[in-house]
Amino acid sequence: MMTIMDYNQKADTSSPAVSSSRQDPNPKNIIVGVGEDLIQLKDRLLGQPSKALQIIPIVGMGGIGKTTMARNLYDDPSVISHFDTHAWATISQDYNKQKLQHVLLSLLECVIGKSNIDEMLSKTDDELSLCLHCSEFQYLPLTPEFHMHQALKSRRYLIVLDDVWDVKPWDDTRRFFPDDNNGSRIIVTTRESSVADYTGSGSSHHQMNLLKDDDSWNLLRQKVFAPEETCSPELENVGKKIAKDCRGLPLAIHVIGGILSQAETNQDFWEQVSDNVSSTVADKDEHFSNILSLSYNHLPNHLKPCFLYMGAFPEDYEIRSSKLVNLLVAEGFVRPMSDKSLEEAAKTHLKALVDRNLIFVSQQGVMGMRKATAYMIS
């Protein structure tokens, strides 16, 4: 199964979309039909009288929107102002002891900044020991583990551990999170109820449910049409059927919305997509993989090798867009385009995949995407 990472894509005026495509009218992640979930979870973050450290597991099947929900909470202004510091780490299915160090450094970078991380890693053990009594964030001897604990000590913090598949990552990291009885919170997203029960230590977990049919159509409509655009009754009838056949799975709706948003609003094409989506729902276990394959089949031929190349990277892997551009060019996946260098053409290809919701931007730079992640068909 796939994971999704939240993104906040801005218009990239330097890289126009491919010629036959429409600009994605709503490139931000959209939350529909889960307003009550947001209220309940915000209350657990901000409104609970207990000051003890609380773990809040968010549980649901792959693609149902656990990460999107956690990201919306994490980025909420009232949540940001409530906590002294925030940190986010993605765990993933391929977790091991080597990944633990990466998780710790991801959390530390959120808390103390990358420059302090680089300085810490550059020091020898002797230098780190001498810094034991130095200024803030420099008193950390030897290990990032100790560094993590001390950076959070006496601070009200919010930690997000995203995409946790088993209890091992929690056992490895829980000791780094001090409980100073100051209202700190840890969100854990997982598709495993057993993991939620284990990490929650008796606290109730929050179950994410599939969208209702009306909410599914509302989400699809917002993905395809800009706010000022209207949908004809003919397209609405077909669109509601497409949304229903996505079975309430937000990730599937986003991917299908990516197909429709890149084509002309033509009823014949929508009916073709509807027929294809209907044919994918026969195998319930492979429902999303089939929908993702459908999206791949609708890609222009010049984008298919670029998308398949993402399968060379591990799950939830982040890569700088500049590096990915260079790799696509070096591997020969980019064909020349008139009035564009190969690097500019590669950026155009990446943007086309972003507009189709097949690559997601995880960090946004001033001039556009900085880091991206992609689905892999499994």
N, C-alpha and C positions, 0 to 999 in steps of 0.2 A: 504494500500500500504506500501511498504517497503522503508526504507532509507538505504543509503550506507555510510560507513565511510572509508576514505582513510586509507591505511596501507602500511607498508614498511617492509615486512617480510624477515628476513635473514635466511640463512640455519641453521637448528637446528640439529647439529650433535649428540646431546644426545638423540634424539627421531626420529628414522628412520620411514619413511612412512610405512603404512600397506603394507603387502607383495605383493598384486597384483597391487599396484598403481605406476604410474610414478610421479616423482617430478614435481610440477608445474614449467614449464620452464621459465615463466615470472611472478613471484609473485607480482611485483609492479603494481600499477594501471597504465594502459596504456591509453593514450589519442590519439585517432585517428579521423581524419576528422574534427577537430575543431581548426586547426591552425589559421584560420582567426579570430575565436572567441577570442583566446588567445591574438592575436595582438591588437584587438580592446579594450579588457578589460585592458591590460597592459597600453595602451595609456591613458585610462581614469584614471588609477592609477598614472601614472608617467609623462605623457606628456601634460596634460591639463594646460593652462596658469592660470586658476582660482585658487586662493589660498583658497577660501572659502571651508568649509567642504562640501563634496559631498557624497551622498548616491547612491550606484550603485546596483540596484536590478538585480539579475539573476533569470530568470523565466523559468519554463518548467515543464512538467509532471514528476511524480515520476519515478525514475530510469533512467532519461535521462542524468544525469551526472553533475547536478548543484554543488553538494558538491565536486565532483572530480575536476571540473573546479576551484572552489574557493580554494581548497587545493593546486592545482598546482600554482595558483597565490600567495597564502600565503607563499609557500615554495620557490618561485623563488628567486635566489640570488640577482637579481637586485632590486626586490621589498623589500627584507629584508634590503638591504643596504640603500634604499631610505627613509625608515621610521625609526623613533627613537624607536618605540615600536610596538608590534603586539599582538593581543589578539583574541581568538576564543571561541565562546560559541554555543552550539547546543540547540535550543529551543524546538522543537518537538510539536506534536499535543496535548499532555496532559499538556500544560502550564497552570499554575495557580500562585497565589500569593506566595505559598511556593516555587515554581520553580524559582521565581524571585531571591531569595537569592542564590540559586545554580548557576544561570546564572552569577550573580555579582561575586561570589567567583571564578567561572571558569575564568572570564575575569581578575580578580585581580591576580590570580595565574600566568597567562601569563605575566602580566605587572611587578609585584613586587616579584614573587617567592613564593613558598609554605611555606618556613620557615617564611617569613614575615606575611603571612596569618595566620599561626598557632599562631604566637606571638600575632597578633592583636586579634584573637578570644579568646585567653587565658586571656587577660587583663580585668579587671573590668572597669566599666564606669568611675570611679574616675581616674584610671590609664591612661585611654585613654585621659581624659580631661587634665591631667598633661603633656601629650605628645604633646600638641597642638603646642608648639614652639620647639620641639626637632628636631633631624636630619631628613634627607629625608626619606619619607615613614613612619615616626613615629609621624607626626604632625596631625593625623587624629582623630577628636573627634567622638566617639560614633558609627557611622554607616559605614558599608561597602559602602553605596551609596556615602557619602561624600568622603570616601577614594578613590573610583573609580574616581570621578571627579578630585580630586587633583592630583592623580597619572598620569592623562593624561594632566593636565593643562600645557600649553606652550610647549607641545611635539607634533611632527608630528606623528600621530598614524594611524595604519590600524586595524580596527575592522571587524571581520566576525561574523554575526549572521546567523547561518545556520538553515535551515528547519523551517522557520517562517510560521505558518498557518493562523494567523489572526493579526489584528492591535494591539491587547492588549499588547503583549510583547514590541512592539515598543513604544507605549505610556508610558509604565512603565520604559523603559531604556533610552529613547532619551535624557532626561535631564542630564544624567551622562556623556555625550560626549560633551566637550567644543568645541566651534568653535573659534579658535584663529587665523584664517585666515593664516594658515601655510601649507595648502595642505593636511590636514588629510582626510582620506577616510573611509567609512563604506560600506562593501559588505553585502547585504541581499539576501539569497537564499530562494525562495518560489515557490510553484506551483500555487499560486493564483495571478492573474493579478491585482485584486483589492488591495491586500496587496502591490504589487510592486508600484502601482500608489500612494498609501497612503504614504508609506515610502519614495518614491523617490521625493515627493513634486515637481512634475513637470519635473524632469529630466527623460530622456528616460531610460527604462529598457532594459536589454539585454535578448533576447529570445533565449533559447536553442532549437535547432531543432533536429529531428530524423536523424540518420546517413543514408547516401545513401548506396545502396546495395554493392558497391565496398568497401566502408569504413567499412561496417559491416563485410564483409569477411576478410578484412585486420586485424580488431580487433580480430576476432575469431581465425584466423591463428596465430597471435602473442600470444594469450592465450594458444594455444594448442602445438605449436611447438617452440623449442628453435631456436635462430638465425641460428645455424649451421645445423639445420634439414631441410629437404625438404619434401614437400607434393606431393604425387603422383597425376597424373591427375585424377584418379578415385576418390580419396578422395576429391580432390579439387571440383569436380562437386557436390558431395554430400554436402560438407562443404558450398559451396555457396548457396545451397538451404536452409540449416539449418540457415545460417546467414540471408537470406532474410526473412525466416519465423519468425525471431525474431523481424521483423518490425522496425528495426533501433533503438531499445531500448538498449543502452549500458549495462545496468544492466542485462537484459535477456541474452545478448551475453556472459557476464562474467560468469553467472551461468551455461549456457550450455557448455562454454569452460571448466569449472571446471569438468563437467562430462567427456568430451572427453579427457582432459589431464590426467585423472586418469585411463584410459583404454588403452589397446593396440590399435595401429593404424590399426584397422581391418575394412575393408569396410562393412562387414555385420553388425557390431555393429553400425557404423556410419549411415547406412541406417535405422536401427531400431530406433536410436535416431531421425533421420530426420522424420520418420513416426510419432513418438510420438509428436515431436514439431509441425508438421503440424496439428495434431488432436487437439492441444490446442488453435489454433488461431481462432476457430469458434466463441468463445465468446470474443469479443473485450474488454469488460469492465474487464474481469477477465484474460486477457492475461498473465500478469506477474505472478499472483498467480498460474495459471496453469503451467507455465514453472517452477516455484519454486517447485511445487508439483512433477513435473516430475523429478527434480533433487533429491528430497527427495526419490522418489521411486527407484532411482538408487543407493541409499546408501546401503552399506553392513548392515545387520541386527544389528550388534553390535554398529553401529554408530547412528542408528535412534533414540533410546531413548536419547542419548546425545544431538542430535540436537533439538529434541522436548522439552527438558528441558529448552532450551533458551527462550521458550515462557512464562516461569514463570517470566521473567524480563520485565520491561517497555520498550517501544520503545526508541531506541538510548541510552539504559543503558550501561554504561561502567563498567566492572568488572575486577579486577586483575586476571590474568591467574592462579596464585597460589591459589587464593580463589576458582575459578571455578573448578580447579583440585580437591581440597578438597571436594567441594560440590558433584561433580560427584561420587567420591569414597564413600562419606557418604550416598548418596542416593541409592547406589548399582547398578549404571549404568555401572560400569566398571568390565569386567570379567578378571580373571587372565590370564596373558600371560607368556610364558616360559621365565625364566631368567630376568623378570621384576617385580618390585614392583607394587602395584596397582596405586600408584602415577605416576610412569613412564608410565604405560599403559594408564592412563588418559591423560597424555601429548601427547602420540602417537595418541590417538583418537582426541584430539583437533587439532593437526597438520594436521591430515587427513581431518578434516572439513575445516581448513584454505586452504589447497591445493585444495579443491573443491569450494572455493569462497563462502562458507556458513557462515563462521565466518571471521571477518576482524579484524586485529590487528590495534588498534588505537594509541598505543605507543610502541616503540621498546626499549627493554632493552639490555644490553651488551650480555646477554646469550640467548636472544630470546624475545618472546612476553611478554609484561608487562600487557597490558590491551586489551580486545577484545570486540567486539560487534557482534551480530548475527541478521540475518533476522528472522522474524516470519511470518508464513503463515497466511494470513487474508482473 
